[in-house]
Amino acid sequence: MQDKQPLLFDIHQENKDANVQELIQGLLCTQAILSPKYFYDELGSVLFDAITLLPEYYPTRTELQIFTHQASEIHAHFPKHATWIDLGAGSCQKAVSLFSSTMPATYVAVDISVEYLTNNLRDLQAKYAAVSVVGIGMDFSNSLTFPAALQEQLTANPILALYLGSSLGNFNPTDAFYFLQRIADLCKTGQPGSGLIIGIDLVKDVDTLERAYADDLGVTAAFNLNVLRRVNSLLGSDFDLLDWQHIARFNVQESRVEMHLQAKRDLVVNWQGHQRHFKKDETIHTENSYKWTIENFSSQLIKSGFSNIRHWTDTKSHYALFWAS
Ligand code: AVJ
């Protein structure tokens, strides 16, 4: 008999032209900007995985600690026989490590690249024959519309939305509000008991925050610089990586760690008939990672349409897991 296979959808319209236009516009802004979504090519994804192993980068391991130390309390909130929707699932490891305490009926892994999900999901489906495994390639930052074929799973069971790894940090508070509102609407389509489990990185001393984004080994620097190679390949531009240096600083006013690439000298970058001059020390802003307080994030959840908010933190209150239904 043929093994059960995961159900796969690719509803990510790879809009190359729009990406190129967006890249060019960002590079021509007075404060040049690049979207953090360009970090994650094959090498970039491996570099990010390496970041999560760095001693300075506390979020990933702290989130895992909270899940392990407070497992029974956290799992008590998870609906049973639910449809799990793992937003930004990646390797699916984080969510799957929760299966031993609460088994979903359906596991829907959502990520920007369905290719990356495919192999993981085949193995997962083989290992958990009782779970319906689904993979969806889509950019969920702007809309959360699921294939019609999933209607049944979304309405007949409770929904557990998972957004782990403090990925919400890339959204500014306004965009975070709209995004959470869409998740709240999604939860409303599910049976009672539906809710969201989300990992949030908290405001803390500046040194700890900045070191997490400027590690001694230079892995985060490589992760940041790698985006210029991605831009070179997408635009045919001539960024020379040796001309740029990695910068990470906490912007207290905006409550975010900013990553920039800073020009080491006056230089010119050329692409497709355009050019941009950069003065020495001028920067390209490549990422924001917003940090929340427990109070701010709780009220954000309530504004977005959630009630019944719970949270758990580590002993240093560096990181929080929130439950909202
Ligand atoms: C994947 C967005 C959660 O902001 O901490 C890590 C990305 N950038 N180091 C973060 C990142 C530099 C990460 N997120």
Residues whose N, C-alpha, C, O or C-beta is under 5 A from the ligand:
A	BS01	AVJ	I51 G165 S166 S167 G169 N170 A212 S289
